[in-house]
Amino acid sequence: MSQIFCRLSKKLSSAPNRSLCFRRSEFSTATTPYLLLGNDVVGDSPCGGKLVNYNLYDPRKEEQVKIQNQILPKELHESRWIGSSRGWLASMNKNYSTVRLTKNQRTISLPPLTRDKFEHLVNVSVSSPNGEKQEEDCVIAVKFYGSRVSLCRLGGGDSEWTRIDVPCPSFHSSTVMFSERDRRFYLNNCNPDYTGPTDFTPKSISGLLTPVSGYKRFGFSSFLDEMPELESEMRLSRFKIQQQLVESSSGQSFIVLWFVERVTDKGEAVPWGDASYNNKELCKKTHKIMVFRQDREQGIGPYTDDIGDLCIFLGDNESFCLSAKDYPGLNPNSVYFGGHGSGFGICDLASRTIRDLSGSTPPSGRLFWIPPTSQ
């Protein structure tokens, strides 16, 4: 991908077309975040790729936009998107598993990523440059469902993937995120009763790649008092609770709990462990989002309904924060969310209300919030 989103703030479709062989598309934005809803192939390009229309959602204007007739190069047409982080969009070739990262008209190719036959992707995170180090010294972490995280340095022709084994099954469905403050990757979805090691980086590779650590999940007792509609801990079985660790550019750190429930066409909630229903008969929706300020010593901090002018973005990619003051049109003290199969919307933390942002049927694929390049 190359240049669409860096030009998107200047024009949507009114500017004259450039030569198709040079007009490619890029998933980065100059002045606004976007939700990537997918793309439609509309033809072949003269350079062997495909012509596509990109479907996006602009949260500042609260409207969907379509960017038409953009080039999808052949190597990316044969790939699928696997995540985004810090302005990078990651894709993996469907046949050869080669990984590519695209950002600001640059594409970095990485070796094929071997995965187990039945593994499915969770998400992707990319570390940021440290001090005077170059961006090529950054590391990408790819998390699959299961017992491993795969790491690879972006720069250097001899880069290869390193597997980090995770000892506790409680981390199998965890997301991975990079902490600017701690300069390490975190897996943050473990059960609260986990007492094992929190440093997963083998000593044999310590110092060669960014460390990987576990982050304990909130104990349910920490937020049950904030959920008066739940009479007991057992009723939490109706929810799938995703835990996300999010940091702002000012150094604030939050733990976000994302409650997703399954419901029938009559609106009846179905516990996630109930296998008596066919998944095709159910839909998923966001029931509640809760934010906790991270305690830097103990990890578990107080619940909050006030994060100031910040907006948190949750999706099928790495979460991030933006200031509403820097991006007029965004709603401060809110969480924007978009998830696979559960649509997208906004949660106002002060009023604890959730509002859908789409008047149509949500797309079925993975949803990525793409941050501005300045983020």
BALUMKE-425858 format. One record per residue (C-alpha): x, y, z. Coordinates in steps of 0.02 Angstrom, whole numbers. Layout:
REM BALUMKE-425858
@x=X y=Y z=Z
...
END
This chain:
REM BALUMKE-425858
@x=0 y=0 z=0
@x=62 y=176 z=-33
@x=-21 y=351 z=-33
@x=-207 y=358 z=-8
@x=-231 y=402 z=174
@x=-93 y=531 z=183
@x=-192 y=623 z=48
@x=-362 y=582 z=116
@x=-376 y=737 z=224
@x=-347 y=845 z=70
@x=-471 y=761 z=-44
@x=-588 y=614 z=-49
@x=-624 y=595 z=-233
@x=-621 y=767 z=-314
@x=-437 y=779 z=-362
@x=-388 y=722 z=-538
@x=-322 y=544 z=-553
@x=-136 y=513 z=-563
@x=-59 y=374 z=-667
@x=-130 y=211 z=-602
@x=42 y=132 z=-597
@x=96 y=258 z=-465
@x=-66 y=293 z=-374
@x=-65 y=164 z=-238
@x=-153 y=159 z=-72
@x=-82 y=178 z=102
@x=-160 y=147 z=271
@x=-101 y=300 z=366
@x=-188 y=465 z=392
@x=-125 y=642 z=408
@x=-260 y=725 z=512
@x=-390 y=600 z=571
@x=-415 y=420 z=626
@x=-518 y=304 z=517
@x=-601 y=137 z=540
@x=-554 y=20 z=398
@x=-713 y=-74 z=350
@x=-640 y=-170 z=204
@x=-617 y=-151 z=17
@x=-706 y=-202 z=-143
@x=-609 y=-261 z=-295
@x=-678 y=-170 z=-448
@x=-554 y=-216 z=-584
@x=-375 y=-251 z=-637
@x=-236 y=-122 z=-637
@x=-112 y=-100 z=-781
@x=30 y=-152 z=-665
@x=-34 y=-326 z=-622
@x=-125 y=-279 z=-463
@x=-307 y=-243 z=-430
@x=-413 y=-86 z=-428
@x=-508 y=-72 z=-264
@x=-628 y=42 z=-175
@x=-589 y=65 z=10
@x=-730 y=79 z=135
@x=-692 y=187 z=287
@x=-781 y=267 z=433
@x=-736 y=444 z=487
@x=-774 y=462 z=674
@x=-751 y=651 z=670
@x=-891 y=673 z=543
@x=-981 y=512 z=594
@x=-1002 y=458 z=415
@x=-940 y=323 z=298
@x=-826 y=372 z=154
@x=-771 y=274 z=1
@x=-605 y=298 z=-86
@x=-621 y=236 z=-264
@x=-507 y=157 z=-395
@x=-348 y=137 z=-293
@x=-207 y=18 z=-335
@x=-185 y=-139 z=-231
@x=-15 y=-209 z=-286
@x=-7 y=-392 z=-333
@x=95 y=-442 z=-181
@x=-36 y=-365 z=-66
@x=-185 y=-427 z=-164
@x=-123 y=-602 z=-125
@x=-112 y=-559 z=60
@x=-234 y=-530 z=201
@x=-228 y=-395 z=333
@x=-175 y=-462 z=502
@x=-166 y=-304 z=606
@x=-109 y=-125 z=628
@x=-1 y=-37 z=756
@x=76 y=138 z=769
@x=30 y=181 z=591
@x=96 y=17 z=519
@x=-25 y=-98 z=429
@x=29 y=-280 z=429
@x=-18 y=-409 z=298
@x=28 y=-591 z=270
@x=35 y=-682 z=103
@x=-101 y=-814 z=91
@x=12 y=-940 z=5
@x=188 y=-909 z=70
@x=153 y=-825 z=240
@x=274 y=-683 z=201
@x=237 y=-534 z=314
@x=239 y=-354 z=250
@x=226 y=-191 z=348
@x=168 y=-33 z=258
@x=178 y=146 z=320
@x=207 y=316 z=239
@x=245 y=250 z=64
@x=365 y=121 z=135
@x=346 y=-67 z=134
@x=456 y=-182 z=237
@x=458 y=-367 z=192
@x=489 y=-496 z=328
@x=518 y=-684 z=314
@x=374 y=-808 z=308
@x=290 y=-833 z=476
@x=263 y=-1016 z=517
@x=109 y=-1053 z=621
@x=24 y=-1207 z=683
@x=-113 y=-1278 z=573
@x=-258 y=-1235 z=687
@x=-195 y=-1070 z=757
@x=-290 y=-911 z=719
@x=-226 y=-734 z=733
@x=-262 y=-625 z=885
@x=-172 y=-462 z=845
@x=-9 y=-373 z=800
@x=97 y=-244 z=892
@x=250 y=-145 z=836
@x=374 y=-67 z=957
@x=423 y=116 z=938
@x=601 y=183 z=913
@x=697 y=203 z=1075
@x=794 y=366 z=1088
@x=915 y=385 z=943
@x=880 y=212 z=874
@x=812 y=201 z=699
@x=640 y=136 z=655
@x=722 y=-17 z=577
@x=772 y=-71 z=753
@x=589 y=-86 z=800
@x=514 y=-259 z=830
@x=348 y=-330 z=772
@x=255 y=-451 z=886
@x=122 y=-565 z=810
@x=6 y=-653 z=932
@x=-89 y=-809 z=879
@x=-216 y=-898 z=986
@x=-114 y=-1025 z=1080
@x=48 y=-1034 z=1174
@x=165 y=-922 z=1076
@x=211 y=-747 z=1021
@x=321 y=-724 z=867
@x=445 y=-579 z=861
@x=547 y=-508 z=716
@x=657 y=-354 z=699
@x=605 y=-239 z=557
@x=779 y=-195 z=495
@x=922 y=-300 z=434
@x=926 y=-428 z=295
@x=959 y=-569 z=417
@x=801 y=-542 z=518
@x=708 y=-699 z=567
@x=561 y=-742 z=677
@x=590 y=-790 z=858
@x=459 y=-891 z=950
@x=419 y=-846 z=1131
@x=326 y=-985 z=1220
@x=193 y=-932 z=1346
@x=176 y=-1057 z=1489
@x=0 y=-1019 z=1550
@x=-157 y=-1067 z=1451
@x=-242 y=-913 z=1524
@x=-139 y=-808 z=1403
@x=-191 y=-906 z=1248
@x=-324 y=-782 z=1191
@x=-228 y=-629 z=1250
@x=-191 y=-479 z=1142
@x=-15 y=-407 z=1136
@x=31 y=-223 z=1154
@x=192 y=-123 z=1166
@x=217 y=-11 z=1319
@x=311 y=150 z=1284
@x=339 y=173 z=1470
@x=409 y=1 z=1506
@x=488 y=-33 z=1335
@x=415 y=-208 z=1325
@x=271 y=-306 z=1251
@x=130 y=-357 z=1367
@x=5 y=-498 z=1358
@x=-136 y=-434 z=1464
@x=-277 y=-559 z=1474
@x=-226 y=-682 z=1609
@x=-339 y=-750 z=1745
@x=-322 y=-659 z=1913
@x=-268 y=-818 z=2003
@x=-112 y=-840 z=1896
@x=43 y=-851 z=2008
@x=175 y=-905 z=1882
@x=315 y=-803 z=1803
@x=276 y=-639 z=1718
@x=434 y=-626 z=1613
@x=418 y=-741 z=1463
@x=577 y=-691 z=1370
@x=705 y=-833 z=1376
@x=874 y=-782 z=1447
@x=956 y=-850 z=1290
@x=883 y=-707 z=1186
@x=872 y=-573 z=1321
@x=933 y=-406 z=1252
@x=917 y=-462 z=1071
@x=731 y=-428 z=1056
@x=601 y=-326 z=1150
@x=552 y=-418 z=1311
@x=381 y=-502 z=1326
@x=289 y=-503 z=1492
@x=122 y=-556 z=1561
@x=1 y=-435 z=1641
@x=-126 y=-503 z=1765
@x=-309 y=-487 z=1729
@x=-424 y=-391 z=1845
@x=-508 y=-495 z=1977
@x=-696 y=-495 z=1949
@x=-722 y=-423 z=2124
@x=-634 y=-265 z=2065
@x=-779 y=-211 z=1957
@x=-934 y=-308 z=2011
@x=-987 y=-161 z=2120
@x=-988 y=-53 z=1964
@x=-1109 y=-171 z=1878
@x=-1270 y=-165 z=1979
@x=-1366 y=-260 z=1846
@x=-1262 y=-414 z=1886
@x=-1323 y=-504 z=2041
@x=-1180 y=-625 z=2053
@x=-1012 y=-670 z=1981
@x=-1092 y=-818 z=1891
@x=-1191 y=-702 z=1779
@x=-1030 y=-642 z=1702
@x=-1035 y=-802 z=1598
@x=-1150 y=-713 z=1477
@x=-1005 y=-600 z=1425
@x=-843 y=-620 z=1334
@x=-730 y=-496 z=1424
@x=-582 y=-428 z=1328
@x=-449 y=-337 z=1429
@x=-345 y=-205 z=1342
@x=-197 y=-107 z=1410
@x=-192 y=68 z=1331
@x=-67 y=209 z=1352
@x=-86 y=392 z=1305
@x=51 y=501 z=1232
@x=56 y=597 z=1397
@x=103 y=440 z=1493
@x=-66 y=395 z=1567
@x=-105 y=210 z=1570
@x=-277 y=128 z=1570
@x=-348 y=-47 z=1576
@x=-507 y=-61 z=1472
@x=-632 y=-201 z=1493
@x=-739 y=-234 z=1339
@x=-897 y=-335 z=1375
@x=-969 y=-423 z=1221
@x=-1126 y=-530 z=1232
@x=-1214 y=-651 z=1114
@x=-1399 y=-624 z=1086
@x=-1537 y=-709 z=988
@x=-1642 y=-621 z=857
@x=-1766 y=-588 z=999
@x=-1634 y=-498 z=1101
@x=-1611 y=-637 z=1228
@x=-1434 y=-652 z=1299
@x=-1348 y=-821 z=1278
@x=-1199 y=-872 z=1389
@x=-1037 y=-894 z=1291
@x=-1016 y=-1070 z=1356
@x=-1187 y=-1126 z=1294
@x=-1155 y=-1238 z=1144
@x=-1338 y=-1279 z=1114
@x=-1357 y=-1130 z=996
@x=-1297 y=-1124 z=818
@x=-1181 y=-973 z=800
@x=-1274 y=-923 z=642
@x=-1429 y=-891 z=746
@x=-1340 y=-769 z=859
@x=-1267 y=-597 z=844
@x=-1136 y=-511 z=951
@x=-1147 y=-338 z=1025
@x=-1052 y=-229 z=1147
@x=-1143 y=-224 z=1314
@x=-1026 y=-117 z=1418
@x=-853 y=-39 z=1419
@x=-764 y=1 z=1581
@x=-601 y=97 z=1606
@x=-481 y=81 z=1752
@x=-330 y=191 z=1784
@x=-177 y=81 z=1796
@x=-89 y=76 z=1963
@x=96 y=81 z=1920
@x=144 y=-21 z=2073
@x=5 y=-152 z=2086
@x=-63 y=-147 z=1909
@x=-244 y=-140 z=1967
@x=-309 y=36 z=1983
@x=-473 y=125 z=2019
@x=-623 y=127 z=1903
@x=-648 y=294 z=1816
@x=-783 y=376 z=1712
@x=-673 y=528 z=1674
@x=-521 y=518 z=1561
@x=-528 y=703 z=1518
@x=-519 y=748 z=1334
@x=-449 y=579 z=1286
@x=-531 y=456 z=1165
@x=-485 y=272 z=1168
@x=-498 y=168 z=1009
@x=-531 y=-19 z=1025
@x=-533 y=-136 z=876
@x=-462 y=-296 z=806
@x=-294 y=-207 z=807
@x=-185 y=-131 z=943
@x=-281 y=-1 z=1044
@x=-226 y=180 z=1055
@x=-275 y=350 z=1130
@x=-302 y=520 z=1049
@x=-343 y=691 z=1120
@x=-509 y=764 z=1062
@x=-428 y=937 z=1071
@x=-306 y=884 z=935
@x=-443 y=808 z=826
@x=-600 y=919 z=833
@x=-757 y=820 z=803
@x=-707 y=676 z=914
@x=-807 y=655 z=1074
@x=-697 y=676 z=1228
@x=-705 y=556 z=1374
@x=-763 y=417 z=1258
@x=-714 y=246 z=1193
@x=-736 y=211 z=1007
@x=-749 y=26 z=971
@x=-760 y=-87 z=819
@x=-750 y=-275 z=829
@x=-766 y=-428 z=719
@x=-949 y=-470 z=704
@x=-1006 y=-345 z=836
@x=-1015 y=-184 z=737
@x=-944 y=-18 z=790
@x=-1000 y=121 z=904
@x=-953 y=242 z=1042
@x=-964 y=229 z=1231
@x=-986 y=391 z=1329
@x=-898 y=356 z=1493
@x=-983 y=492 z=1595
@x=-1160 y=434 z=1554
@x=-1111 y=250 z=1531
@x=-1211 y=244 z=1370
@x=-1170 y=155 z=1207
@x=-1222 y=219 z=1037
@x=-1205 y=129 z=872
@x=-1113 y=224 z=736
@x=-1180 y=125 z=590
@x=-1356 y=123 z=521
@x=-1320 y=-29 z=414
@x=-1270 y=-210 z=444
@x=-1090 y=-213 z=511
@x=-960 y=-292 z=397
@x=-912 y=-471 z=438
@x=-722 y=-451 z=428
@x=-596 y=-387 z=553
@x=-608 y=-201 z=593
@x=-452 y=-93 z=613
@x=-443 y=83 z=681
@x=-301 y=169 z=586
@x=-220 y=309 z=689
@x=-156 y=472 z=614
@x=27 y=465 z=564
@x=65 y=592 z=700
@x=0 y=473 z=834
END
